[in-house]
Each structure stands twice: as C-alpha cells, then as structure tokens.
Amino acid sequence: MGHTFVEKILARKAGLESVVPGQIVTVRPDKLLTHDNTAAISKKFHQIGVERMADPSINVIVLDHVAPAANETYAANHKLIREFVAAQGITAFYDIGEGICHQVLPEKGHAWPGAVIVGSDSHTPTYGAFGAFSAGIGRTEAAAVMATGQIWLRVPESFRIIVS
C-alpha cells in the first residue's frame, strides 16, 4: 500500500523521504491555533523562560469561547491576551465578534492542503477536511510550540475502509 496523505505531509515537513506509522518526527507546524485559553498558555510560555516567540507568524489567536467576557476574570484574560499579541507581534489575531476559530482559519487562509496545524482545542482536527494534517494539543505543548517553533508528532496508524 502507498503512503497516506498524513504520512506524505509529515515526511515532507520533517524533511524525510518517507515515514512509517508509529515513527516520531519533529516538524515546524504551519499554524498554531489558540483561543481564549491563550491567557493560560502565555503564562506557561513565560514560565519556560523565553521572552520572544520563535515564529509569531504561525500563531492564530481567536477570541471566541467566552465572548463577550462573562465576568471580570474573563475580561482580564482577554486584556492579557491582547497585550501578549501586541508584545509578540502576532498579526493573525481575531478579536471578539470576528468569528469562530474553526471557521476563521479556513476563511482567512490559515488552513490549506498539505499544512500542519496544531491547536489547543479538541476540534482542531477539523482542518483535515481541507487536506491539512491537524491535531489538538495541550496548553503546555502550545506554549512549547510558541517557544521553539516546532513539535514532535507520532505518525498515526491507518486502515482502509471499503464501502460497497
């Protein structure tokens, strides 16, 4: 059997001729999605001990989960996120009312065939519908991607389904 589209994407991004299921590869994601949880992620980012993101251009931040802010805590988190965005020079920032993250990414050109997209949201695999490899990651992993610009991923196993 030939390679799956995910194997092809991960091999290309890892700079390898091919990969096999179960293999660990280190890649530079094309996009890192975060949303209202960026406040917590930014705190973890600073705990790592770095000042600047490795590559602010990969970050896409969408404030959509608690919008508008339901209380003072959420409002303070949104303020912290806006300050982090400005300090890091993140240009792909979508504030309250600009859309839902899983629509914003494809509509604004942040998801495309062959891309590697990781995000701190369990619905990040949605971008597979656009021919991307996409996976949900935790907040600490997202902070590490911000700090290093890369992530290691395990090449997933696959199986064939025949519908007749």
BAKOLKOL-948329 format. One record per atom (N, C-alpha, C): residue in three letters; chain; atom name; x, y, z. Coordinates in nm, 4 decimals. Example, Ala and Ser with C-alpha at 12.3 -4.5 7.8 and 13.67 -1.06 7.14 Angstrom:
<rs>
ala; A; N; 1.3190; -0.5690; 0.7800
ala; A; CA; 1.2300; -0.4500; 0.7800
ala; A; C; 1.3200; -0.3300; 0.7800
ser; A; N; 1.2850; -0.2250; 0.7080
ser; A; CA; 1.3670; -0.1060; 0.7140
ser; A; C; 1.2900; 0.0030; 0.7870
</rs>
This chain:
<rs>
met; A; N; 0.0845; -0.1178; 0.0000
met; A; CA; 0.0000; 0.0000; 0.0000
met; A; C; 0.0891; 0.1243; 0.0000
gly; A; N; 0.0480; 0.2275; -0.0722
gly; A; CA; 0.1212; 0.3536; -0.0762
gly; A; C; 0.1087; 0.4286; 0.0555
his; A; N; 0.1636; 0.5458; 0.0586
his; A; CA; 0.1581; 0.6281; 0.1793
his; A; C; 0.0256; 0.7036; 0.1877
thr; A; N; -0.0205; 0.7267; 0.3097
thr; A; CA; -0.1413; 0.8067; 0.3314
thr; A; C; -0.1063; 0.9542; 0.3148
phe; A; N; -0.2085; 1.0377; 0.3026
phe; A; CA; -0.1802; 1.1808; 0.2881
phe; A; C; -0.1124; 1.2357; 0.4132
val; A; N; -0.1444; 1.1828; 0.5297
val; A; CA; -0.0802; 1.2287; 0.6534
val; A; C; 0.0672; 1.1895; 0.6534
glu; A; N; 0.0975; 1.0668; 0.6125
glu; A; CA; 0.2376; 1.0244; 0.6051
glu; A; C; 0.3158; 1.1123; 0.5082
lys; A; N; 0.2545; 1.1459; 0.3961
lys; A; CA; 0.3218; 1.2323; 0.2980
lys; A; C; 0.3470; 1.3712; 0.3552
ile; A; N; 0.2483; 1.4275; 0.4233
ile; A; CA; 0.2628; 1.5611; 0.4822
ile; A; C; 0.3711; 1.5607; 0.5895
leu; A; N; 0.3650; 1.4634; 0.6812
leu; A; CA; 0.4617; 1.4612; 0.7908
leu; A; C; 0.6028; 1.4328; 0.7412
ala; A; N; 0.6170; 1.3474; 0.6418
ala; A; CA; 0.7503; 1.3219; 0.5850
ala; A; C; 0.8075; 1.4499; 0.5254
arg; A; N; 0.7269; 1.5199; 0.4475
arg; A; CA; 0.7733; 1.6442; 0.3845
arg; A; C; 0.8130; 1.7463; 0.4898
lys; A; N; 0.7274; 1.7638; 0.5915
lys; A; CA; 0.7552; 1.8641; 0.6945
lys; A; C; 0.8759; 1.8264; 0.7808
ala; A; N; 0.9026; 1.6962; 0.7941
ala; A; CA; 1.0177; 1.6502; 0.8727
ala; A; C; 1.1449; 1.6445; 0.7884
gly; A; N; 1.1321; 1.6699; 0.6579
gly; A; CA; 1.2485; 1.6646; 0.5699
gly; A; C; 1.2959; 1.5232; 0.5426
leu; A; N; 1.2022; 1.4290; 0.5445
leu; A; CA; 1.2347; 1.2883; 0.5228
leu; A; C; 1.1728; 1.2395; 0.3929
glu; A; N; 1.2324; 1.1353; 0.3373
glu; A; CA; 1.1778; 1.0773; 0.2146
glu; A; C; 1.0463; 1.0052; 0.2415
ser; A; N; 1.0398; 0.9372; 0.3563
ser; A; CA; 0.9162; 0.8690; 0.3944
ser; A; C; 0.9159; 0.8484; 0.5456
val; A; N; 0.7989; 0.8166; 0.5978
val; A; CA; 0.7817; 0.7860; 0.7398
val; A; C; 0.6947; 0.6613; 0.7507
val; A; N; 0.6947; 0.6016; 0.8689
val; A; CA; 0.6123; 0.4830; 0.8918
val; A; C; 0.5261; 0.5056; 1.0156
pro; A; N; 0.4105; 0.4400; 1.0225
pro; A; CA; 0.3247; 0.4547; 1.1400
pro; A; C; 0.4011; 0.4237; 1.2690
gly; A; N; 0.3794; 0.5072; 1.3686
gly; A; CA; 0.4458; 0.4917; 1.4972
gly; A; C; 0.5748; 0.5711; 1.5097
gln; A; N; 0.6307; 0.6141; 1.3976
gln; A; CA; 0.7555; 0.6907; 1.3986
gln; A; C; 0.7320; 0.8288; 1.4597
ile; A; N; 0.8293; 0.8760; 1.5363
ile; A; CA; 0.8245; 1.0107; 1.5933
ile; A; C; 0.9021; 1.1037; 1.5005
val; A; N; 0.8390; 1.2143; 1.4612
val; A; CA; 0.9050; 1.3129; 1.3754
val; A; C; 0.8934; 1.4505; 1.4405
thr; A; N; 0.9921; 1.5338; 1.4165
thr; A; CA; 0.9883; 1.6720; 1.4634
thr; A; C; 0.9591; 1.7605; 1.3439
val; A; N; 0.8573; 1.8437; 1.3570
val; A; CA; 0.8166; 1.9307; 1.2460
val; A; C; 0.7956; 2.0731; 1.2963
arg; A; N; 0.8000; 2.1651; 1.2025
arg; A; CA; 0.7628; 2.3040; 1.2290
arg; A; C; 0.6204; 2.3206; 1.1765
pro; A; N; 0.5227; 2.3349; 1.2666
pro; A; CA; 0.3854; 2.3490; 1.2186
pro; A; C; 0.3687; 2.4771; 1.1372
asp; A; N; 0.2787; 2.4709; 1.0408
asp; A; CA; 0.2473; 2.5897; 0.9617
asp; A; C; 0.1637; 2.6878; 1.0426
lys; A; N; 0.0786; 2.6348; 1.1296
lys; A; CA; -0.0069; 2.7204; 1.2124
lys; A; C; -0.0245; 2.6585; 1.3508
leu; A; N; -0.0354; 2.7465; 1.4497
leu; A; CA; -0.0686; 2.7100; 1.5868
leu; A; C; -0.1930; 2.7895; 1.6246
leu; A; N; -0.3031; 2.7197; 1.6466
leu; A; CA; -0.4289; 2.7830; 1.6858
leu; A; C; -0.4398; 2.7865; 1.8376
thr; A; N; -0.4712; 2.9039; 1.8908
thr; A; CA; -0.5125; 2.9152; 2.0303
thr; A; C; -0.6311; 3.0114; 2.0346
his; A; N; -0.7015; 3.0105; 2.1457
his; A; CA; -0.8182; 3.0992; 2.1574
his; A; C; -0.8171; 3.1634; 2.2946
asp; A; N; -0.9303; 3.1710; 2.3610
asp; A; CA; -0.9380; 3.2354; 2.4918
asp; A; C; -0.8442; 3.1707; 2.5938
asn; A; N; -0.8009; 3.0471; 2.5681
asn; A; CA; -0.7071; 2.9821; 2.6591
asn; A; C; -0.5642; 3.0341; 2.6423
thr; A; N; -0.5441; 3.1306; 2.5535
thr; A; CA; -0.4112; 3.1884; 2.5329
thr; A; C; -0.3607; 3.2574; 2.6590
ala; A; N; -0.4496; 3.3053; 2.7450
ala; A; CA; -0.4052; 3.3680; 2.8701
ala; A; C; -0.3248; 3.2673; 2.9524
ala; A; N; -0.3796; 3.1482; 2.9704
ala; A; CA; -0.3086; 3.0437; 3.0454
ala; A; C; -0.1835; 2.9981; 2.9705
ile; A; N; -0.1930; 2.9884; 2.8383
ile; A; CA; -0.0779; 2.9457; 2.7579
ile; A; C; 0.0348; 3.0480; 2.7675
ser; A; N; 0.0001; 3.1768; 2.7645
ser; A; CA; 0.1038; 3.2806; 2.7723
ser; A; C; 0.1768; 3.2744; 2.9064
lys; A; N; 0.1069; 3.2391; 3.0127
lys; A; CA; 0.1717; 3.2240; 3.1438
lys; A; C; 0.2698; 3.1074; 3.1413
lys; A; N; 0.2291; 2.9954; 3.0797
lys; A; CA; 0.3196; 2.8808; 3.0666
lys; A; C; 0.4393; 2.9170; 2.9780
phe; A; N; 0.4138; 2.9934; 2.8723
phe; A; CA; 0.5201; 3.0394; 2.7820
phe; A; C; 0.6262; 3.1153; 2.8617
his; A; N; 0.5837; 3.2063; 2.9470
his; A; CA; 0.6791; 3.2845; 3.0268
his; A; C; 0.7475; 3.1982; 3.1330
gln; A; N; 0.6779; 3.0957; 3.1844
gln; A; CA; 0.7392; 3.0046; 3.2812
gln; A; C; 0.8534; 2.9251; 3.2186
ile; A; N; 0.8450; 2.9010; 3.0879
ile; A; CA; 0.9529; 2.8304; 3.0178
ile; A; C; 1.0814; 2.9128; 3.0239
gly; A; N; 1.0660; 3.0446; 3.0322
gly; A; CA; 1.1816; 3.1312; 3.0453
gly; A; C; 1.2255; 3.1990; 2.9168
val; A; N; 1.1375; 3.2046; 2.8192
val; A; CA; 1.1713; 3.2745; 2.6951
val; A; C; 1.0952; 3.4063; 2.6893
glu; A; N; 1.1521; 3.5002; 2.6175
glu; A; CA; 1.0899; 3.6315; 2.6040
glu; A; C; 1.0079; 3.6437; 2.4761
arg; A; N; 1.0607; 3.5855; 2.3671
arg; A; CA; 1.0004; 3.6039; 2.2350
arg; A; C; 0.9631; 3.4693; 2.1746
met; A; N; 0.8522; 3.4693; 2.1017
met; A; CA; 0.8115; 3.3501; 2.0282
met; A; C; 0.9138; 3.3204; 1.9196
ala; A; N; 0.9342; 3.1924; 1.8922
ala; A; CA; 1.0273; 3.1524; 1.7869
ala; A; C; 0.9809; 3.2041; 1.6512
asp; A; N; 0.8494; 3.1982; 1.6262
asp; A; CA; 0.7942; 3.2415; 1.4976
asp; A; C; 0.6504; 3.2890; 1.5166
pro; A; N; 0.6307; 3.4180; 1.5468
pro; A; CA; 0.4948; 3.4686; 1.5701
pro; A; C; 0.4017; 3.4518; 1.4505
ser; A; N; 0.4573; 3.4360; 1.3310
ser; A; CA; 0.3723; 3.4267; 1.2116
ser; A; C; 0.2900; 3.2986; 1.2062
ile; A; N; 0.3274; 3.1966; 1.2835
ile; A; CA; 0.2478; 3.0730; 1.2795
ile; A; C; 0.1267; 3.0809; 1.3712
asn; A; N; 0.1270; 3.1741; 1.4652
asn; A; CA; 0.0203; 3.1798; 1.5646
asn; A; C; -0.1067; 3.2440; 1.5094
val; A; N; -0.2199; 3.1786; 1.5323
val; A; CA; -0.3515; 3.2342; 1.5018
val; A; C; -0.4303; 3.2297; 1.6329
ile; A; N; -0.4716; 3.3467; 1.6791
ile; A; CA; -0.5463; 3.3555; 1.8050
ile; A; C; -0.6841; 3.4130; 1.7759
val; A; N; -0.7871; 3.3419; 1.8225
val; A; CA; -0.9251; 3.3842; 1.8005
val; A; C; -0.9964; 3.3879; 1.9358
leu; A; N; -1.0469; 3.5036; 1.9728
leu; A; CA; -1.1256; 3.5132; 2.0962
leu; A; C; -1.2710; 3.4811; 2.0624
asp; A; N; -1.3127; 3.3595; 2.0973
asp; A; CA; -1.4473; 3.3166; 2.0592
asp; A; C; -1.5166; 3.2280; 2.1618
his; A; N; -1.4458; 3.1789; 2.2607
his; A; CA; -1.5068; 3.0828; 2.3515
his; A; C; -1.5860; 3.1482; 2.4648
val; A; N; -1.5384; 3.2591; 2.5152
val; A; CA; -1.6103; 3.3333; 2.6188
val; A; C; -1.6193; 3.4769; 2.5686
ala; A; N; -1.7066; 3.4952; 2.4730
ala; A; CA; -1.7157; 3.6249; 2.4051
ala; A; C; -1.8625; 3.6650; 2.3911
pro; A; N; -1.8994; 3.7789; 2.4449
pro; A; CA; -1.8153; 3.8692; 2.5227
pro; A; C; -1.7809; 3.8086; 2.6587
ala; A; N; -1.6864; 3.8717; 2.7268
ala; A; CA; -1.6425; 3.8225; 2.8575
ala; A; C; -1.7612; 3.8146; 2.9530
ala; A; N; -1.7751; 3.7005; 3.0190
ala; A; CA; -1.8885; 3.6775; 3.1088
ala; A; C; -1.8696; 3.7410; 3.2460
asn; A; N; -1.7447; 3.7691; 3.2819
asn; A; CA; -1.7177; 3.8299; 3.4123
asn; A; C; -1.5813; 3.8991; 3.4083
glu; A; N; -1.5415; 3.9553; 3.5217
glu; A; CA; -1.4162; 4.0308; 3.5270
glu; A; C; -1.2940; 3.9433; 3.5009
thr; A; N; -1.2990; 3.8186; 3.5440
thr; A; CA; -1.1852; 3.7283; 3.5219
thr; A; C; -1.1624; 3.7066; 3.3731
tyr; A; N; -1.2695; 3.6788; 3.3002
tyr; A; CA; -1.2559; 3.6593; 3.1554
tyr; A; C; -1.2134; 3.7886; 3.0863
ala; A; N; -1.2655; 3.9016; 3.1314
ala; A; CA; -1.2255; 4.0302; 3.0735
ala; A; C; -1.0763; 4.0545; 3.0959
ala; A; N; -1.0276; 4.0204; 3.2146
ala; A; CA; -0.8844; 4.0355; 3.2438
ala; A; C; -0.8014; 3.9421; 3.1558
asn; A; N; -0.8514; 3.8200; 3.1335
asn; A; CA; -0.7817; 3.7262; 3.0443
asn; A; C; -0.7748; 3.7811; 2.9025
his; A; N; -0.8842; 3.8369; 2.8536
his; A; CA; -0.8852; 3.8941; 2.7183
his; A; C; -0.7855; 4.0095; 2.7079
lys; A; N; -0.7790; 4.0912; 2.8120
lys; A; CA; -0.6830; 4.2024; 2.8139
lys; A; C; -0.5402; 4.1481; 2.8095
leu; A; N; -0.5128; 4.0455; 2.8898
leu; A; CA; -0.3806; 3.9827; 2.8917
leu; A; C; -0.3448; 3.9270; 2.7539
ile; A; N; -0.4413; 3.8645; 2.6877
ile; A; CA; -0.4180; 3.8090; 2.5538
ile; A; C; -0.3852; 3.9203; 2.4554
arg; A; N; -0.4607; 4.0273; 2.4583
arg; A; CA; -0.4344; 4.1394; 2.3667
arg; A; C; -0.2945; 4.1975; 2.3894
glu; A; N; -0.2534; 4.2069; 2.5150
glu; A; CA; -0.1190; 4.2568; 2.5464
glu; A; C; -0.0121; 4.1598; 2.4960
phe; A; N; -0.0358; 4.0297; 2.5119
phe; A; CA; 0.0573; 3.9272; 2.4641
phe; A; C; 0.0699; 3.9332; 2.3120
val; A; N; -0.0431; 3.9471; 2.2441
val; A; CA; -0.0448; 3.9580; 2.0975
val; A; C; 0.0408; 4.0766; 2.0527
ala; A; N; 0.0222; 4.1908; 2.1159
ala; A; CA; 0.0986; 4.3109; 2.0794
ala; A; C; 0.2472; 4.2929; 2.1090
ala; A; N; 0.2790; 4.2386; 2.2257
ala; A; CA; 0.4192; 4.2220; 2.2656
ala; A; C; 0.4935; 4.1235; 2.1763
gln; A; N; 0.4231; 4.0202; 2.1280
gln; A; CA; 0.4868; 3.9170; 2.0461
gln; A; C; 0.4808; 3.9472; 1.8971
gly; A; N; 0.4074; 4.0492; 1.8584
gly; A; CA; 0.3972; 4.0826; 1.7162
gly; A; C; 0.3143; 3.9836; 1.6364
ile; A; N; 0.2133; 3.9272; 1.7002
ile; A; CA; 0.1249; 3.8311; 1.6333
ile; A; C; 0.0276; 3.9090; 1.5456
thr; A; N; 0.0259; 3.8787; 1.4173
thr; A; CA; -0.0603; 3.9530; 1.3244
thr; A; C; -0.1939; 3.8838; 1.2983
ala; A; N; -0.2005; 3.7532; 1.3181
ala; A; CA; -0.3254; 3.6794; 1.2943
ala; A; C; -0.4034; 3.6703; 1.4256
phe; A; N; -0.4586; 3.7844; 1.4663
phe; A; CA; -0.5384; 3.7927; 1.5882
phe; A; C; -0.6792; 3.8354; 1.5501
tyr; A; N; -0.7771; 3.7578; 1.5952
tyr; A; CA; -0.9171; 3.7850; 1.5652
tyr; A; C; -0.9890; 3.8065; 1.6980
asp; A; N; -1.0295; 3.9288; 1.7210
asp; A; CA; -1.0888; 3.9682; 1.8486
asp; A; C; -1.2353; 3.9243; 1.8547
ile; A; N; -1.2968; 3.9495; 1.9672
ile; A; CA; -1.4371; 3.9147; 1.9902
ile; A; C; -1.5226; 3.9671; 1.8749
gly; A; N; -1.6080; 3.8797; 1.8237
gly; A; CA; -1.7003; 3.9187; 1.7177
gly; A; C; -1.6478; 3.8979; 1.5769
glu; A; N; -1.5220; 3.8552; 1.5632
glu; A; CA; -1.4653; 3.8362; 1.4294
glu; A; C; -1.4820; 3.6943; 1.3766
gly; A; N; -1.5418; 3.6055; 1.4567
gly; A; CA; -1.5703; 3.4715; 1.4080
gly; A; C; -1.5328; 3.3631; 1.5070
ile; A; N; -1.5710; 3.2422; 1.4713
ile; A; CA; -1.5405; 3.1223; 1.5485
ile; A; C; -1.4132; 3.0620; 1.4898
cys; A; N; -1.3215; 3.0201; 1.5752
cys; A; CA; -1.1887; 2.9796; 1.5281
cys; A; C; -1.1935; 2.8769; 1.4158
his; A; N; -1.2831; 2.7803; 1.4245
his; A; CA; -1.2816; 2.6731; 1.3246
his; A; C; -1.3381; 2.7166; 1.1896
gln; A; N; -1.4032; 2.8309; 1.1846
gln; A; CA; -1.4400; 2.8908; 1.0562
gln; A; C; -1.3365; 2.9944; 1.0137
val; A; N; -1.2823; 3.0673; 1.1104
val; A; CA; -1.1867; 3.1742; 1.0793
val; A; C; -1.0628; 3.1191; 1.0088
leu; A; N; -1.0074; 3.0091; 1.0576
leu; A; CA; -0.8833; 2.9597; 0.9970
leu; A; C; -0.8979; 2.9337; 0.8476
pro; A; N; -0.9955; 2.8537; 0.8032
pro; A; CA; -1.0060; 2.8333; 0.6581
pro; A; C; -1.0510; 2.9578; 0.5826
glu; A; N; -1.1420; 3.0352; 0.6404
glu; A; CA; -1.1926; 3.1539; 0.5699
glu; A; C; -1.0854; 3.2605; 0.5509
lys; A; N; -0.9895; 3.2679; 0.6422
lys; A; CA; -0.8848; 3.3701; 0.6355
lys; A; C; -0.7534; 3.3150; 0.5787
gly; A; N; -0.7576; 3.1935; 0.5252
gly; A; CA; -0.6397; 3.1384; 0.4584
gly; A; C; -0.5356; 3.0764; 0.5490
his; A; N; -0.5736; 3.0397; 0.6712
his; A; CA; -0.4788; 2.9794; 0.7645
his; A; C; -0.4823; 2.8263; 0.7625
ala; A; N; -0.5660; 2.7671; 0.6777
ala; A; CA; -0.5735; 2.6211; 0.6641
ala; A; C; -0.5753; 2.5886; 0.5159
trp; A; N; -0.4902; 2.4966; 0.4734
trp; A; CA; -0.4800; 2.4635; 0.3311
trp; A; C; -0.4289; 2.3208; 0.3158
pro; A; N; -0.4476; 2.2619; 0.1993
pro; A; CA; -0.3989; 2.1260; 0.1758
pro; A; C; -0.2482; 2.1165; 0.1976
gly; A; N; -0.2075; 2.0149; 0.2725
gly; A; CA; -0.0660; 1.9914; 0.2976
gly; A; C; -0.0108; 2.0625; 0.4193
ala; A; N; -0.0909; 2.1471; 0.4832
ala; A; CA; -0.0439; 2.2205; 0.6014
ala; A; C; -0.0407; 2.1290; 0.7233
val; A; N; 0.0438; 2.1644; 0.8196
val; A; CA; 0.0427; 2.1026; 0.9521
val; A; C; -0.0081; 2.2090; 1.0489
ile; A; N; -0.1204; 2.1792; 1.1124
ile; A; CA; -0.1849; 2.2734; 1.2036
ile; A; C; -0.2040; 2.2035; 1.3379
val; A; N; -0.1540; 2.2655; 1.4433
val; A; CA; -0.1794; 2.2153; 1.5782
val; A; C; -0.2528; 2.3245; 1.6540
gly; A; N; -0.3360; 2.2834; 1.7478
gly; A; CA; -0.4146; 2.3825; 1.8193
gly; A; C; -0.4559; 2.3353; 1.9565
ser; A; N; -0.4717; 2.4304; 2.0456
ser; A; CA; -0.5099; 2.4000; 2.1834
ser; A; C; -0.6621; 2.3910; 2.1959
asp; A; N; -0.7214; 2.3161; 2.1065
asp; A; CA; -0.8659; 2.2960; 2.1052
asp; A; C; -0.8925; 2.1558; 2.0520
ser; A; N; -0.9842; 2.0853; 2.1144
ser; A; CA; -1.0102; 1.9462; 2.0758
ser; A; C; -1.0708; 1.9316; 1.9371
his; A; N; -1.1207; 2.0407; 1.8789
his; A; CA; -1.1791; 2.0334; 1.7451
his; A; C; -1.0801; 2.0705; 1.6349
thr; A; N; -0.9541; 2.0886; 1.6692
thr; A; CA; -0.8529; 2.1246; 1.5702
thr; A; C; -0.8472; 2.0264; 1.4531
pro; A; N; -0.8734; 1.8965; 1.4713
pro; A; CA; -0.8700; 1.8062; 1.3558
pro; A; C; -0.9683; 1.8416; 1.2440
thr; A; N; -1.0569; 1.9381; 1.2676
thr; A; CA; -1.1499; 1.9855; 1.1650
thr; A; C; -1.0788; 2.0173; 1.0342
tyr; A; N; -0.9554; 2.0669; 1.0414
tyr; A; CA; -0.8859; 2.1143; 0.9210
tyr; A; C; -0.8417; 2.0009; 0.8298
gly; A; N; -0.8586; 1.8775; 0.8748
gly; A; CA; -0.8380; 1.7637; 0.7859
gly; A; C; -0.9334; 1.7689; 0.6678
ala; A; N; -1.0492; 1.8325; 0.6874
ala; A; CA; -1.1461; 1.8486; 0.5780
ala; A; C; -1.0902; 1.9352; 0.4663
phe; A; N; -0.9847; 2.0115; 0.4952
phe; A; CA; -0.9221; 2.0985; 0.3951
phe; A; C; -0.7910; 2.0399; 0.3445
gly; A; N; -0.7664; 1.9116; 0.3763
gly; A; CA; -0.6461; 1.8449; 0.3286
gly; A; C; -0.5234; 1.8715; 0.4126
ala; A; N; -0.5425; 1.9245; 0.5328
ala; A; CA; -0.4304; 1.9506; 0.6235
ala; A; C; -0.4164; 1.8356; 0.7221
phe; A; N; -0.2973; 1.8205; 0.7789
phe; A; CA; -0.2829; 1.7369; 0.8973
phe; A; C; -0.3032; 1.8304; 1.0151
ser; A; N; -0.3986; 1.7995; 1.1012
ser; A; CA; -0.4245; 1.8868; 1.2152
ser; A; C; -0.4525; 1.8026; 1.3384
ala; A; N; -0.4048; 1.8530; 1.4530
ala; A; CA; -0.4187; 1.7780; 1.5773
ala; A; C; -0.4347; 1.8733; 1.6943
gly; A; N; -0.5150; 1.8308; 1.7906
gly; A; CA; -0.5290; 1.9058; 1.9140
gly; A; C; -0.4123; 1.8764; 2.0066
ile; A; N; -0.3650; 1.9795; 2.0763
ile; A; CA; -0.2548; 1.9651; 2.1713
ile; A; C; -0.2925; 2.0370; 2.3004
gly; A; N; -0.2201; 2.0091; 2.4060
gly; A; CA; -0.2459; 2.0729; 2.5344
gly; A; C; -0.1841; 2.2115; 2.5440
arg; A; N; -0.2177; 2.2795; 2.6518
arg; A; CA; -0.1689; 2.4167; 2.6717
arg; A; C; -0.0173; 2.4222; 2.6865
thr; A; N; 0.0393; 2.3282; 2.7606
thr; A; CA; 0.1844; 2.3277; 2.7789
thr; A; C; 0.2542; 2.3018; 2.6465
glu; A; N; 0.2003; 2.2097; 2.5670
glu; A; CA; 0.2569; 2.1849; 2.4334
glu; A; C; 0.2465; 2.3088; 2.3461
ala; A; N; 0.1336; 2.3785; 2.3535
ala; A; CA; 0.1170; 2.5009; 2.2746
ala; A; C; 0.2210; 2.6048; 2.3154
ala; A; N; 0.2463; 2.6185; 2.4453
ala; A; CA; 0.3487; 2.7121; 2.4926
ala; A; C; 0.4860; 2.6717; 2.4407
ala; A; N; 0.5129; 2.5416; 2.4374
ala; A; CA; 0.6417; 2.4935; 2.3861
ala; A; C; 0.6551; 2.5205; 2.2365
val; A; N; 0.5455; 2.5065; 2.1612
val; A; CA; 0.5492; 2.5393; 2.0179
val; A; C; 0.5760; 2.6881; 2.0003
met; A; N; 0.5129; 2.7711; 2.0825
met; A; CA; 0.5405; 2.9148; 2.0759
met; A; C; 0.6889; 2.9425; 2.1000
ala; A; N; 0.7467; 2.8737; 2.1981
ala; A; CA; 0.8857; 2.8979; 2.2374
ala; A; C; 0.9864; 2.8444; 2.1360
thr; A; N; 0.9566; 2.7274; 2.0775
thr; A; CA; 1.0555; 2.6605; 1.9915
thr; A; C; 1.0226; 2.6654; 1.8430
gly; A; N; 0.8949; 2.6839; 1.8111
gly; A; CA; 0.8536; 2.6813; 1.6709
gly; A; C; 0.8439; 2.5415; 1.6138
gln; A; N; 0.8503; 2.4408; 1.6991
gln; A; CA; 0.8407; 2.3036; 1.6494
gln; A; C; 0.7702; 2.2131; 1.7498
ile; A; N; 0.7367; 2.0935; 1.7027
ile; A; CA; 0.6680; 1.9947; 1.7859
ile; A; C; 0.7042; 1.8564; 1.7339
trp; A; N; 0.7069; 1.7588; 1.8225
trp; A; CA; 0.7233; 1.6225; 1.7745
trp; A; C; 0.5862; 1.5574; 1.7696
leu; A; N; 0.5685; 1.4757; 1.6676
leu; A; CA; 0.4411; 1.4077; 1.6442
leu; A; C; 0.4668; 1.2614; 1.6120
arg; A; N; 0.3755; 1.1779; 1.6524
arg; A; CA; 0.3827; 1.0357; 1.6172
arg; A; C; 0.3011; 1.0153; 1.4897
val; A; N; 0.3620; 0.9535; 1.3904
val; A; CA; 0.2919; 0.9248; 1.2651
val; A; C; 0.1786; 0.8266; 1.2972
pro; A; N; 0.0541; 0.8640; 1.2666
pro; A; CA; -0.0588; 0.7783; 1.3049
pro; A; C; -0.0701; 0.6531; 1.2182
glu; A; N; -0.1256; 0.5502; 1.2802
glu; A; CA; -0.1586; 0.4295; 1.2048
glu; A; C; -0.2851; 0.4572; 1.1253
ser; A; N; -0.3077; 0.3788; 1.0231
ser; A; CA; -0.4285; 0.3967; 0.9421
ser; A; C; -0.4828; 0.2602; 0.9020
phe; A; N; -0.6027; 0.2616; 0.8516
phe; A; CA; -0.6627; 0.1402; 0.7987
phe; A; C; -0.7542; 0.1781; 0.6844
arg; A; N; -0.7782; 0.0834; 0.5983
arg; A; CA; -0.8603; 0.1072; 0.4804
arg; A; C; -1.0031; 0.0614; 0.5077
ile; A; N; -1.0971; 0.1442; 0.4662
ile; A; CA; -1.2389; 0.1093; 0.4741
ile; A; C; -1.2922; 0.1066; 0.3317
ile; A; N; -1.3529; -0.0030; 0.2947
ile; A; CA; -1.4117; -0.0150; 0.1612
ile; A; C; -1.5634; -0.0160; 0.1771
val; A; N; -1.6284; 0.0785; 0.1124
val; A; CA; -1.7737; 0.0874; 0.1156
val; A; C; -1.8251; 0.0389; -0.0193
ser; A; N; -1.9139; -0.0562; -0.0155
ser; A; CA; -1.9668; -0.1070; -0.1432
ser; A; C; -2.1185; -0.1036; -0.1444
</rs>
